[in-house]
Structures are given as C-alpha cells and as structure tokens.
Amino acid sequence: MLVASQDMPLGTVVAATSMVTTKQVDVTSAPIGYFTAPSDVDGLVVRKDVHSGDVLVEDDFNGTGLATS
C-alpha cells in the first residue's frame, strides 16, 4: 500500500515520484480505501493534512481529487 514519504498539508498536489512510497502491510489490518500504486495518487489534491508515514486512502483526497488549472 502507499504511504506518505513526507508531510503534505491541505491543498498539496501529490507528485507520486517524490511524495509517496510503498509499504508491505497485512491487508487484514489495512484501512478501507487504501491505494496500491503511485500512479493512483499522482496529481491528486490532499483535502486534509497528511503526515509522513500515513497510509494514503481515498478519504485523503477531494472527489476525483484531480488538480485543475
């Protein structure tokens, strides 16, 4: 599953190559809605503060989560 490799304050646009890492966790203890691939979160906008080491889940992002220009 994916975890934050650094703190990401509210509104951060995720750059998966530098802001996330993968971690092996027993799926029976994994939170609902977790992500497994960096491409799943690349370009998404964080809707709440995420701290280094936090497992990234769907609830961390707005709707589709995509940044708009």
N, CA, C and O atoms as a GROMACS GRO file, in nm:
protein
  276
    1MET      N    1   0.084  -0.117   0.000
    1MET     CA    2   0.000   0.000   0.000
    1MET      C    3   0.088   0.123   0.000
    1MET      O    4   0.208   0.115   0.026
    2LEU      N    5   0.029   0.238  -0.029
    2LEU     CA    6   0.105   0.362  -0.037
    2LEU      C    7   0.102   0.438   0.094
    2LEU      O    8  -0.001   0.447   0.161
    3VAL      N    9   0.218   0.493   0.129
    3VAL     CA   10   0.227   0.580   0.246
    3VAL      C   11   0.295   0.710   0.204
    3VAL      O   12   0.373   0.713   0.110
    4ALA      N   13   0.264   0.816   0.276
    4ALA     CA   14   0.328   0.945   0.251
    4ALA      C   15   0.474   0.938   0.294
    4ALA      O   16   0.505   0.891   0.403
    5SER      N   17   0.562   0.985   0.208
    5SER     CA   18   0.704   0.987   0.245
    5SER      C   19   0.745   1.122   0.300
    5SER      O   20   0.861   1.142   0.338
    6GLN      N   21   0.650   1.215   0.305
    6GLN     CA   22   0.673   1.347   0.365
    6GLN      C   23   0.539   1.404   0.408
    6GLN      O   24   0.434   1.355   0.366
    7ASP      N   25   0.542   1.507   0.491
    7ASP     CA   26   0.418   1.574   0.529
    7ASP      C   27   0.358   1.643   0.407
    7ASP      O   28   0.431   1.700   0.325
    8MET      N   29   0.225   1.638   0.396
    8MET     CA   30   0.154   1.704   0.286
    8MET      C   31   0.039   1.784   0.346
    8MET      O   32  -0.063   1.727   0.386
    9PRO      N   33   0.055   1.916   0.353
    9PRO     CA   34  -0.052   1.999   0.409
    9PRO      C   35  -0.174   2.003   0.317
    9PRO      O   36  -0.164   1.973   0.198
   10LEU      N   37  -0.287   2.040   0.373
   10LEU     CA   38  -0.410   2.061   0.298
   10LEU      C   39  -0.382   2.136   0.169
   10LEU      O   40  -0.314   2.239   0.170
   11GLY      N   41  -0.435   2.087   0.056
   11GLY     CA   42  -0.419   2.155  -0.072
   11GLY      C   43  -0.299   2.113  -0.154
   11GLY      O   44  -0.282   2.158  -0.267
   12THR      N   45  -0.214   2.027  -0.098
   12THR     CA   46  -0.095   1.982  -0.171
   12THR      C   47  -0.135   1.897  -0.290
   12THR      O   48  -0.222   1.810  -0.279
   13VAL      N   49  -0.072   1.922  -0.406
   13VAL     CA   50  -0.089   1.837  -0.523
   13VAL      C   51   0.020   1.730  -0.515
   13VAL      O   52   0.138   1.763  -0.509
   14VAL      N   53  -0.020   1.605  -0.513
   14VAL     CA   54   0.074   1.495  -0.493
   14VAL      C   55   0.158   1.470  -0.618
   14VAL      O   56   0.106   1.453  -0.728
   15ALA      N   57   0.290   1.468  -0.598
   15ALA     CA   58   0.384   1.424  -0.700
   15ALA      C   59   0.433   1.287  -0.655
   15ALA      O   60   0.521   1.276  -0.570
   16ALA      N   61   0.373   1.183  -0.713
   16ALA     CA   62   0.396   1.047  -0.664
   16ALA      C   63   0.542   1.006  -0.664
   16ALA      O   64   0.584   0.927  -0.579
   17THR      N   65   0.622   1.056  -0.758
   17THR     CA   66   0.762   1.015  -0.765
   17THR      C   67   0.844   1.060  -0.646
   17THR      O   68   0.949   1.002  -0.617
   18SER      N   69   0.797   1.165  -0.576
   18SER     CA   70   0.878   1.216  -0.465
   18SER      C   71   0.805   1.223  -0.331
   18SER      O   72   0.868   1.249  -0.228
   19MET      N   73   0.673   1.200  -0.329
   19MET     CA   74   0.597   1.221  -0.206
   19MET      C   75   0.538   1.094  -0.146
   19MET      O   76   0.485   1.099  -0.035
   20VAL      N   77   0.546   0.982  -0.216
   20VAL     CA   78   0.488   0.858  -0.164
   20VAL      C   79   0.587   0.742  -0.179
   20VAL      O   80   0.679   0.746  -0.260
   21THR      N   81   0.564   0.641  -0.100
   21THR     CA   82   0.642   0.518  -0.109
   21THR      C   83   0.549   0.401  -0.080
   21THR      O   84   0.440   0.420  -0.026
   22THR      N   85   0.592   0.283  -0.115
   22THR     CA   86   0.509   0.165  -0.088
   22THR      C   87   0.556   0.098   0.041
   22THR      O   88   0.672   0.108   0.080
   23LYS      N   89   0.462   0.030   0.104
   23LYS     CA   90   0.490  -0.038   0.230
   23LYS      C   91   0.410  -0.168   0.232
   23LYS      O   92   0.292  -0.169   0.196
   24GLN      N   93   0.474  -0.275   0.274
   24GLN     CA   94   0.405  -0.403   0.286
   24GLN      C   95   0.333  -0.406   0.420
   24GLN      O   96   0.394  -0.389   0.526
   25VAL      N   97   0.202  -0.429   0.415
   25VAL     CA   98   0.119  -0.435   0.536
   25VAL      C   99   0.021  -0.550   0.518
   25VAL      O  100  -0.027  -0.574   0.408
   26ASP      N  101  -0.009  -0.619   0.625
   26ASP     CA  102  -0.109  -0.724   0.622
   26ASP      C  103  -0.244  -0.662   0.584
   26ASP      O  104  -0.291  -0.571   0.652
   27VAL      N  105  -0.304  -0.709   0.475
   27VAL     CA  106  -0.428  -0.647   0.427
   27VAL      C  107  -0.543  -0.658   0.527
   27VAL      O  108  -0.639  -0.581   0.519
   28THR      N  109  -0.534  -0.750   0.621
   28THR     CA  110  -0.641  -0.760   0.721
   28THR      C  111  -0.640  -0.642   0.817
   28THR      O  112  -0.739  -0.614   0.884
   29SER      N  113  -0.525  -0.572   0.825
   29SER     CA  114  -0.518  -0.455   0.913
   29SER      C  115  -0.512  -0.324   0.834
   29SER      O  116  -0.494  -0.217   0.891
   30ALA      N  117  -0.528  -0.334   0.702
   30ALA     CA  118  -0.521  -0.215   0.617
   30ALA      C  119  -0.649  -0.133   0.628
   30ALA      O  120  -0.758  -0.188   0.643
   31PRO      N  121  -0.636   0.000   0.620
   31PRO     CA  122  -0.755   0.085   0.625
   31PRO      C  123  -0.838   0.072   0.497
   31PRO      O  124  -0.784   0.038   0.391
   32ILE      N  125  -0.966   0.098   0.507
   32ILE     CA  126  -1.055   0.093   0.391
   32ILE      C  127  -1.016   0.202   0.292
   32ILE      O  128  -0.989   0.316   0.332
   33GLY      N  129  -1.014   0.168   0.164
   33GLY     CA  130  -0.989   0.267   0.060
   33GLY      C  131  -0.843   0.298   0.035
   33GLY      O  132  -0.811   0.404  -0.020
   34TYR      N  133  -0.752   0.208   0.076
   34TYR     CA  134  -0.609   0.237   0.057
   34TYR      C  135  -0.570   0.223  -0.090
   34TYR      O  136  -0.635   0.152  -0.167
   35PHE      N  137  -0.461   0.292  -0.128
   35PHE     CA  138  -0.408   0.287  -0.264
   35PHE      C  139  -0.290   0.192  -0.270
   35PHE      O  140  -0.222   0.169  -0.169
   36THR      N  141  -0.265   0.136  -0.389
   36THR     CA  142  -0.155   0.041  -0.404
   36THR      C  143  -0.049   0.084  -0.505
   36THR      O  144   0.063   0.033  -0.503
   37ALA      N  145  -0.082   0.176  -0.594
   37ALA     CA  146   0.012   0.218  -0.698
   37ALA      C  147   0.033   0.369  -0.694
   37ALA      O  148  -0.064   0.444  -0.679
   38PRO      N  149   0.158   0.414  -0.706
   38PRO     CA  150   0.183   0.558  -0.707
   38PRO      C  151   0.102   0.633  -0.813
   38PRO      O  152   0.061   0.747  -0.791
   39SER      N  153   0.079   0.571  -0.927
   39SER     CA  154   0.002   0.637  -1.033
   39SER      C  155  -0.142   0.666  -0.990
   39SER      O  156  -0.208   0.752  -1.048
   40ASP      N  157  -0.192   0.593  -0.890
   40ASP     CA  158  -0.328   0.615  -0.840
   40ASP      C  159  -0.345   0.751  -0.773
   40ASP      O  160  -0.455   0.805  -0.771
   41VAL      N  161  -0.237   0.807  -0.718
   41VAL     CA  162  -0.247   0.933  -0.644
   41VAL      C  163  -0.173   1.049  -0.710
   41VAL      O  164  -0.183   1.163  -0.664
   42ASP      N  165  -0.099   1.021  -0.816
   42ASP     CA  166  -0.022   1.126  -0.883
   42ASP      C  167  -0.116   1.234  -0.936
   42ASP      O  168  -0.206   1.205  -1.014
   43GLY      N  169  -0.094   1.360  -0.893
   43GLY     CA  170  -0.176   1.472  -0.937
   43GLY      C  171  -0.300   1.497  -0.854
   43GLY      O  172  -0.372   1.594  -0.878
   44LEU      N  173  -0.327   1.412  -0.755
   44LEU     CA  174  -0.443   1.434  -0.669
   44LEU      C  175  -0.414   1.544  -0.567
   44LEU      O  176  -0.299   1.570  -0.533
   45VAL      N  177  -0.520   1.608  -0.520
   45VAL     CA  178  -0.507   1.717  -0.422
   45VAL      C  179  -0.550   1.666  -0.285
   45VAL      O  180  -0.659   1.610  -0.269
   46VAL      N  181  -0.464   1.688  -0.186
   46VAL     CA  182  -0.491   1.645  -0.050
   46VAL      C  183  -0.598   1.735   0.011
   46VAL      O  184  -0.587   1.857   0.004
   47ARG      N  185  -0.702   1.676   0.072
   47ARG     CA  186  -0.811   1.756   0.130
   47ARG      C  187  -0.798   1.774   0.280
   47ARG      O  188  -0.883   1.838   0.342
   48LYS      N  189  -0.694   1.717   0.338
   48LYS     CA  190  -0.665   1.736   0.481
   48LYS      C  191  -0.516   1.713   0.499
   48LYS      O  192  -0.450   1.658   0.411
   49ASP      N  193  -0.462   1.754   0.612
   49ASP     CA  194  -0.320   1.733   0.637
   49ASP      C  195  -0.289   1.584   0.641
   49ASP      O  196  -0.357   1.507   0.709
   50VAL      N  197  -0.185   1.544   0.569
   50VAL     CA  198  -0.137   1.406   0.570
   50VAL      C  199   0.006   1.410   0.621
   50VAL      O  200   0.085   1.494   0.579
   51HIS      N  201   0.039   1.321   0.712
   51HIS     CA  202   0.171   1.321   0.774
   51HIS      C  203   0.258   1.209   0.719
   51HIS      O  204   0.208   1.104   0.677
   52SER      N  205   0.386   1.231   0.721
   52SER     CA  206   0.481   1.130   0.676
   52SER      C  207   0.454   0.998   0.747
   52SER      O  208   0.443   0.994   0.869
   53GLY      N  209   0.442   0.890   0.669
   53GLY     CA  210   0.415   0.759   0.726
   53GLY      C  211   0.268   0.721   0.724
   53GLY      O  212   0.235   0.604   0.746
   54ASP      N  213   0.178   0.818   0.700
   54ASP     CA  214   0.035   0.787   0.693
   54ASP      C  215   0.006   0.702   0.569
   54ASP      O  216   0.060   0.727   0.462
   55VAL      N  217  -0.082   0.603   0.585
   55VAL     CA  218  -0.131   0.527   0.471
   55VAL      C  219  -0.226   0.618   0.394
   55VAL      O  220  -0.314   0.681   0.453
   56LEU      N  221  -0.210   0.625   0.261
   56LEU     CA  222  -0.296   0.710   0.179
   56LEU      C  223  -0.424   0.635   0.145
   56LEU      O  224  -0.420   0.523   0.093
   57VAL      N  225  -0.538   0.699   0.174
   57VAL     CA  226  -0.669   0.640   0.148
   57VAL      C  227  -0.755   0.739   0.070
   57VAL      O  228  -0.725   0.858   0.065
   58GLU      N  229  -0.862   0.687   0.010
   58GLU     CA  230  -0.949   0.771  -0.073
   58GLU      C  231  -0.999   0.895   0.002
   58GLU      O  232  -1.012   1.001  -0.059
   59ASP      N  233  -1.025   0.884   0.130
   59ASP     CA  234  -1.076   0.994   0.209
   59ASP      C  235  -0.977   1.111   0.223
   59ASP      O  236  -1.016   1.220   0.264
   60ASP      N  237  -0.850   1.088   0.189
   60ASP     CA  238  -0.750   1.193   0.197
   60ASP      C  239  -0.761   1.294   0.082
   60ASP      O  240  -0.698   1.400   0.085
   61PHE      N  241  -0.842   1.261  -0.018
   61PHE     CA  242  -0.849   1.341  -0.140
   61PHE      C  243  -0.991   1.386  -0.170
   61PHE      O  244  -1.087   1.319  -0.133
   62ASN      N  245  -1.004   1.501  -0.239
   62ASN     CA  246  -1.135   1.555  -0.278
   62ASN      C  247  -1.191   1.478  -0.396
   62ASN      O  248  -1.122   1.460  -0.497
   63GLY      N  249  -1.314   1.432  -0.387
   63GLY     CA  250  -1.384   1.372  -0.500
   63GLY      C  251  -1.293   1.297  -0.593
   63GLY      O  252  -1.234   1.196  -0.555
   64THR      N  253  -1.280   1.346  -0.716
   64THR     CA  254  -1.185   1.284  -0.809
   64THR      C  255  -1.044   1.319  -0.766
   64THR      O  256  -0.948   1.249  -0.802
   65GLY      N  257  -1.031   1.427  -0.689
   65GLY     CA  258  -0.901   1.465  -0.636
   65GLY      C  259  -0.810   1.535  -0.732
   65GLY      O  260  -0.704   1.584  -0.692
   66LEU      N  261  -0.846   1.542  -0.859
   66LEU     CA  262  -0.754   1.597  -0.958
   66LEU      C  263  -0.739   1.747  -0.946
   66LEU      O  264  -0.836   1.819  -0.920
   67ALA      N  265  -0.617   1.792  -0.965
   67ALA     CA  266  -0.590   1.935  -0.964
   67ALA      C  267  -0.643   1.994  -1.094
   67ALA      O  268  -0.638   1.930  -1.199
   68THR      N  269  -0.694   2.114  -1.088
   68THR     CA  270  -0.740   2.181  -1.209
   68THR      C  271  -0.660   2.308  -1.227
   68THR      O  272  -0.613   2.368  -1.131
   69SER      N  273  -0.645   2.348  -1.352
   69SER     CA  274  -0.566   2.470  -1.377
   69SER      C  275  -0.653   2.585  -1.416
   69SER      O  276  -0.603   2.694  -1.441
   0.00000   0.00000   0.00000
